[in-house]
Structures are given as C-alpha cells and as structure tokens.
Amino acid sequence: MKILDASEPEFGGPMTEEEVRDFLINSNKNIHISTLDEKGEPNIHPTWYYFDDRNEKIYIESGRESRKTQNLRRNNKIYFCIDDDRIPYKGVRGKGTVRISDDVDYNLPTIEKIVVKYLGSVEHPMSHTIISKIRGGDAILLEITPKFYATWDHSKVKR
C-alpha cells in the first residue's frame, strides 16, 4: 500500500497503513469519485463503497447505464476521496483504475456487503431494491485498484 502525505504540517500528519485500512473499512462516509465525461470534463459522483482489506480494492455498485459507468467504460481512470467532515479532519484520497464487472454471481456478495455497511441489513427495504437491480442485470460492480492513498489526519498536530 503506497501512502503519500497530503497533510499540511501545521495541521497534522499522514495516516499509517493500519490507520488507512481502519478508516477505509469502518468509515460510513460516501466515497466521492471523479470520472471524465465524453468531453474530457470531470464529473463527481458521491456513492457508497466497500473496501476489501485482503486485496486492497474498493468496490462500488452502479447502474449499468449510469453516467459514471458510461464515463468509466470510455476511460477507466478514477480519482477518489473519502473524508471525515468532523474536527479533527482526516481522510484518504487517491487515484486508480477501474474494472467493470457485469457478472451477477461475482457482484452480488460484494454488493450485499455494501448494503449491510450502509443500511445495516439486507432486509432493509432499500436493500431489496438494490439487490434486485443486481439480480436483474441493471446494476454492475466497479472494482477500483488504487495506485496510491494520499492521507491526512488533523489529530496528529505537532504542538
């Protein structure tokens, strides 16, 4: 895991690898991803995510025909950011590439993990809608392979 220091020295320091993993696994904040549209202009998309600690990949469910999916089919490069808006601020951002999976059997277990992370259960009414879209082939899984993580943690201010 390549970690860069994205903090301002007077405000804090970078996270350790263990802190990055903990933040990505336990944060219920949205991931904001940036894709490029057909004109080469950036589009920002806030969405839910799941971080798989074993393979260091970030997963996102998306509609098969959504803007972000269309953009990523043209250009699989992505920039992402997950940050905590409570003081002391901290976060993780980075750049990576995306693989799009249309395989329902492969996608379903990971998307169920995303649903449980944000809704608490696959029994939540919204969960049923998301899972039925996957089963029906109307949704896909985006698999992000990060090139690096740029981190900051304002609780690490040097006094």
C-alpha positions in Angstrom: 0.0 0.0 0.0 1.6 3.2 -1.2 0.7 6.1 1.2 1.5 9.8 0.5 1.4 12.6 3.0 -1.4 15.0 1.9 -1.4 17.0 5.2 -0.3 20.5 5.9 2.4 20.2 8.5 0.9 22.8 10.8 -2.5 20.9 10.7 -1.4 17.3 11.2 0.2 14.4 9.6 -0.4 11.3 7.4 -2.1 8.2 8.4 -0.2 4.9 8.9 -1.1 1.9 6.8 -3.0 0.4 9.7 -4.9 3.7 10.1 -5.7 3.8 6.4 -7.1 0.3 6.5 -9.2 1.0 9.6 -10.5 4.2 8.1 -11.5 2.6 4.8 -13.1 -0.4 6.5 -15.0 1.5 9.2 -16.0 4.8 7.7 -19.6 5.1 6.6 -18.9 8.3 4.7 -19.5 8.4 1.0 -16.7 7.9 -1.4 -16.6 10.8 -4.0 -15.3 9.6 -7.3 -14.3 11.7 -10.3 -14.7 10.4 -13.8 -14.2 12.1 -17.1 -17.2 12.6 -19.5 -17.2 12.4 -23.3 -15.8 16.0 -23.5 -13.0 15.1 -21.1 -14.6 17.2 -18.3 -14.7 15.9 -14.7 -17.8 14.6 -13.1 -18.0 14.0 -9.3 -20.2 11.1 -8.0 -20.8 10.6 -4.3 -21.7 6.9 -3.6 -21.4 4.1 -1.1 -18.4 1.8 -1.1 -16.8 -1.3 0.4 -13.1 -1.7 1.0 -11.8 -5.3 0.8 -8.7 -5.4 3.0 -7.5 -8.7 1.6 -7.0 -7.4 -1.9 -6.8 -3.7 -1.2 -9.6 -2.9 -3.7 -12.5 -0.5 -3.3 -15.9 -1.6 -4.7 -18.9 0.5 -5.8 -22.3 -0.6 -7.1 -23.5 1.4 -10.1 -26.3 1.4 -12.6 -25.4 -0.3 -15.8 -26.3 2.8 -17.8 -25.3 5.5 -15.2 -23.2 8.5 -16.1 -20.3 7.2 -14.0 -20.4 3.8 -15.6 -20.6 5.3 -19.1 -17.6 7.5 -18.3 -15.6 4.6 -16.9 -16.3 2.4 -20.0 -14.6 5.1 -22.1 -11.8 5.9 -19.6 -11.1 3.6 -16.6 -9.1 6.1 -14.7 -10.6 7.4 -11.5 -9.8 9.8 -8.6 -11.5 9.2 -5.3 -11.8 10.9 -1.9 -13.3 9.8 1.5 -13.1 12.3 4.2 -14.5 12.9 7.7 -16.1 16.3 8.0 -15.9 16.3 11.8 -13.0 18.0 13.6 -10.2 16.8 13.7 -10.5 16.3 9.9 -9.0 13.2 8.3 -9.3 11.5 5.1 -8.0 9.3 2.2 -7.9 10.2 -1.4 -6.2 8.6 -4.4 -6.0 7.7 -8.0 -6.7 4.3 -9.5 -8.1 2.2 -12.4 -11.5 0.6 -12.6 -12.6 -2.8 -13.8 -16.3 -3.1 -14.5 -17.9 -6.4 -13.6 -21.2 -7.4 -15.3 -21.1 -10.9 -13.6 -24.2 -11.1 -11.3 -22.8 -14.1 -9.4 -19.5 -12.3 -8.7 -21.1 -9.0 -7.9 -23.9 -10.0 -5.6 -21.8 -11.0 -2.5 -19.8 -7.7 -2.6 -22.9 -5.5 -3.2 -24.6 -7.2 -0.2 -21.5 -6.1 1.9 -22.0 -2.5 0.7 -25.7 -2.7 1.6 -25.0 -4.1 5.0 -22.3 -1.5 5.7 -24.7 1.5 5.0 -28.1 0.1 5.8 -27.3 -2.4 8.5 -29.0 -5.4 6.8 -30.0 -7.0 3.5 -33.6 -6.9 4.9 -33.8 -3.1 4.7 -36.4 -2.1 2.1 -33.8 -0.1 0.1 -31.5 -3.2 0.2 -34.2 -5.2 -1.6 -34.3 -2.6 -4.4 -30.5 -2.5 -4.8 -30.1 -6.3 -4.7 -33.0 -6.8 -7.2 -31.3 -4.4 -9.7 -28.1 -6.6 -9.4 -30.0 -9.8 -9.9 -31.9 -8.3 -12.9 -28.6 -7.2 -14.5 -29.5 -3.5 -14.3 -26.5 -2.8 -12.0 -22.8 -3.6 -12.1 -19.8 -3.6 -9.8 -16.9 -1.1 -10.1 -13.7 -2.5 -8.8 -11.1 0.2 -8.1 -7.4 -0.7 -7.9 -5.8 2.3 -6.1 -2.3 3.4 -7.3 -1.8 5.3 -4.0 -3.5 6.7 -1.0 -2.9 10.4 -0.1 -3.9 10.8 3.6 -4.3 13.5 6.2 -5.1 13.4 9.9 -5.5 16.6 11.8 -5.4 14.8 15.2 -1.7 14.4 14.6 -0.9 18.1 15.0 2.6 18.6 16.4 2.5 21.1 19.3 
